[in-house]
Amino acid sequence: MARKPPELEAPELLDYALRALAARAYSVAELRDRLKRRAANPEDVETVLDRLRQYGYINDRKLAEAFASARLANQGIGKARVIRDLRKRRVAREIAERAAEDAYRDADEIELIEAFLRRKYRSQPLELLLADNRNLASVYRRLRSAGFTASNSITVLKRFTREAEALEGIEENPEETA
């Protein structure tokens, strides 16, 4: 049976938060939840968070900007996926959208999609792969889940197969991209 970790007083809670932040960046909401689970006194959580804000150790805007830039540079995924991932980390929608917009301002989504396809399907010729409608639909879904818009995904897929025109009837779900 798993033991419950000991509850921490304010000084230990601050140490715990600093160790957690040393391991990875947390949004304010993520860190608040983590601290609430360990705090002996629930009021200490906001005190610790305020102190971390004063030190500059937690800032959702900076976290979102760094996250969006890193995801673009390292993974080449779409803007909608970055926003969705930031929202999962409980960053405010406005902050997530602004950070993604800033990071993707100079990015060409068509080029990102082409690079994504080359990277993900480097062992297969895309023309042959996309000749099968099931594979075409699968690649399209993969592009959409990677955060690319429907119109640009279809535009790029049309370069590899005429069958991509069948995808044009699919309506873009706004919630799917955000």
C-alpha positions in Angstrom: 0.0 0.0 0.0 1.4 3.4 -1.0 2.2 5.8 1.8 1.0 9.4 1.6 3.9 11.8 1.5 4.3 13.9 4.6 2.6 17.3 4.7 5.0 20.2 4.5 5.1 23.5 6.4 5.8 26.8 4.5 9.7 26.6 4.5 9.7 23.0 3.3 6.9 23.7 0.8 9.1 26.4 -0.7 12.0 24.0 -0.9 9.7 21.4 -2.5 8.5 24.0 -5.1 12.0 25.0 -5.9 13.1 21.4 -6.4 10.1 20.8 -8.7 10.9 23.9 -10.7 14.5 22.8 -11.0 13.3 19.6 -12.7 11.0 21.3 -15.2 8.9 24.4 -15.8 5.4 24.5 -14.4 2.5 26.8 -15.0 1.2 28.6 -11.9 -1.9 26.4 -11.9 0.1 23.2 -12.2 2.4 24.2 -9.4 -0.5 25.3 -7.2 -2.1 21.9 -7.5 1.2 20.2 -6.8 1.7 22.3 -3.7 -1.8 21.8 -2.4 -1.3 18.1 -2.3 1.7 18.5 0.0 0.8 21.6 2.1 0.1 21.1 5.8 -1.6 24.5 5.8 -3.5 25.4 2.5 -2.9 29.2 3.1 0.9 28.5 2.7 0.4 27.6 -1.0 -0.5 31.2 -2.1 2.3 32.6 0.1 4.8 30.3 -1.6 3.5 31.1 -5.0 3.7 34.8 -4.4 7.3 34.5 -3.2 8.1 32.5 -6.4 6.5 35.2 -8.5 8.6 37.8 -6.7 11.8 35.8 -7.5 10.7 35.5 -11.1 10.7 31.7 -10.9 7.1 31.3 -12.2 5.5 33.4 -14.9 2.9 31.9 -17.3 3.7 34.4 -20.0 7.4 33.5 -20.1 6.6 29.8 -19.9 4.2 30.0 -22.8 6.6 32.0 -25.0 9.5 29.6 -24.3 7.2 26.6 -24.8 5.8 27.9 -28.1 9.2 28.8 -29.5 10.7 25.4 -28.5 7.9 23.4 -30.0 8.2 25.3 -33.3 12.0 25.0 -33.4 12.4 21.5 -32.2 9.2 19.7 -33.3 7.9 21.8 -36.2 4.3 21.3 -35.1 1.4 23.6 -35.8 0.2 26.6 -33.9 -3.1 25.0 -32.8 -1.2 22.1 -31.2 0.9 24.5 -29.2 -2.1 26.3 -28.0 -3.8 23.0 -27.1 -0.8 21.8 -25.2 -0.5 25.1 -23.3 -4.1 24.9 -22.4 -3.6 21.3 -21.1 -0.9 22.8 -18.8 -3.6 25.2 -17.7 -2.1 28.4 -19.1 -4.8 31.1 -19.7 -6.2 31.0 -23.3 -5.2 34.6 -24.0 -1.6 34.0 -22.9 -1.3 30.8 -24.9 -2.8 32.3 -28.0 -0.5 35.4 -27.8 2.6 33.3 -27.2 1.8 31.0 -30.2 1.0 33.9 -32.4 4.3 35.6 -31.6 6.3 32.4 -32.1 4.6 31.5 -35.4 4.5 35.1 -36.8 7.3 34.4 -39.4 6.7 30.7 -39.9 5.2 29.5 -43.2 2.7 26.8 -42.3 3.0 25.2 -45.8 6.8 24.7 -45.2 6.2 23.4 -41.7 3.7 20.8 -43.1 6.1 19.7 -45.8 9.0 19.4 -43.3 6.7 17.5 -41.0 5.7 15.0 -43.7 9.3 14.5 -44.8 10.3 13.8 -41.2 7.4 11.5 -40.3 7.3 9.6 -43.6 11.0 9.6 -44.6 11.1 5.9 -45.2 8.1 5.9 -47.7 7.5 7.7 -50.9 4.5 9.9 -50.2 3.0 9.5 -53.6 2.7 5.8 -53.1 1.6 6.0 -49.5 -1.1 8.5 -50.3 -2.5 6.6 -53.3 -4.5 4.5 -50.8 -7.5 6.5 -49.4 -7.1 5.0 -45.9 -3.5 6.2 -45.7 -4.5 9.6 -47.1 -7.1 10.0 -44.4 -4.6 8.8 -41.8 -2.0 11.3 -42.9 -4.6 14.1 -42.9 -5.7 13.3 -39.4 -2.1 13.2 -38.3 -1.5 16.7 -39.7 -4.6 18.0 -38.0 -3.6 16.5 -34.7 -0.2 18.1 -35.1 -2.0 21.5 -35.1 -2.0 22.4 -38.8 -5.0 24.0 -40.5 -7.3 21.9 -42.7 -6.9 24.2 -45.7 -3.1 24.1 -45.7 -3.0 20.4 -44.9 -5.1 19.7 -48.0 -3.1 22.1 -50.1 0.1 20.2 -49.3 -1.5 16.8 -49.7 -2.8 17.8 -53.2 0.8 18.1 -54.3 1.2 14.3 -53.7 -2.1 13.0 -54.8 -5.3 14.1 -56.6 -7.3 12.1 -54.1 -6.7 14.9 -51.5 -9.5 16.9 -53.2 -12.0 14.5 -51.5 -10.8 15.9 -48.1 -12.0 19.4 -49.0 -15.6 18.6 -48.0 -14.5 18.1 -44.4 -15.4 21.1 -42.3 -12.8 22.5 -40.0 -13.9 22.1 -36.4 -12.8 25.3 -34.5 -12.5 23.4 -31.2 -10.2 20.9 -32.8 -7.6 23.5 -33.8 -7.7 25.4 -30.5 
